[in-house]
Amino acid sequence: MADQETPLDKMPKESKTKPPKQSHGGGGGGGGRSCGLCLFIFLLLVGVTALTLWLIYRPHKPRFTVVNAAIYQLNATSQPFISTSMQFTVVTRNPNRRVSILYDRLQAYVLYKNQQITPPLDLPPLFHETKTTVAFSPVLGSETVPASAEVVNGLMMDETYGVVSLRVVVLGKLRWKAGAIKTGKYDVYVRCDVWVGLKKGVTGPVPLVGAPPCKVDI
């Protein structure tokens, strides 16, 4: 007698293939995108805030002008040396309404024909309030300063002519200050070209034939 199939034999056999594992990586990718978006928004807000503060407290360069001069000694007869002693009154103006200026490591000296004829003089630190004007009058010079033939001959000719062209240089460091906030230090380089009336043998205050506003580089 043939074997008959039972109802149990008609039931489908259990599949031997294991069900695929579910991946949980989708959630991590979404979190990374969210973090990146938050970082972008934060940086954008920081940039907008910094730009707004800069527009409000944007500092303008200080202004420098030489207003007085005195020549006590400018002897160019003992080549290759000259003797110098001169004084210039320099006025500086802070045009900013919200930003003060702190000067540090200031030095001053004098050039003639782009050659230094006085040794650098250290100036005291200066705190410059907003919308104020400050004047300082350093005495610059030395008993003997090495000088080239061009300097000696040029000074002698200018003295004969009655007008000497000089350049007063002030350089150092400055910081901007707005409230409790101070910036880092910036180099400041001031060049003041002046023409002084000078007659041979005359010492003391001399007239300024020309003294345009100084050039300021920061």
RATABEL-V40893 format. One record per run of one state. SS is the DSSP state (2 for helix, 1 for strand, 0 for the rest). FROM is the first residue (numbers start at 1). TO is the last residue. If there is no record, write none. Layout:
ss->[SS | SS]
from->[FROM | FROM]
to->[TO | TO]
//
This chain:
ss->[0 | 2 | 0 | 2 | 0 | 1 | 0 | 1 | 0 | 1 | 0 | 1 | 0 | 1 | 0 | 1 | 0 | 1 | 0 | 1 | 0 | 2 | 0 | 1 | 0 | 1 | 0 | 1 | 0 | 1 | 0 | 1 | 0 | 1 | 0]
from->[1 | 7 | 11 | 25 | 58 | 63 | 76 | 81 | 94 | 100 | 113 | 115 | 117 | 121 | 123 | 126 | 129 | 133 | 137 | 139 | 147 | 149 | 162 | 163 | 179 | 181 | 183 | 186 | 198 | 204 | 207 | 208 | 211 | 215 | 218]
to->[6 | 10 | 24 | 57 | 62 | 75 | 80 | 93 | 99 | 112 | 114 | 116 | 120 | 122 | 125 | 128 | 132 | 136 | 138 | 146 | 148 | 161 | 162 | 178 | 180 | 182 | 185 | 197 | 203 | 206 | 207 | 210 | 214 | 217 | 218]
//
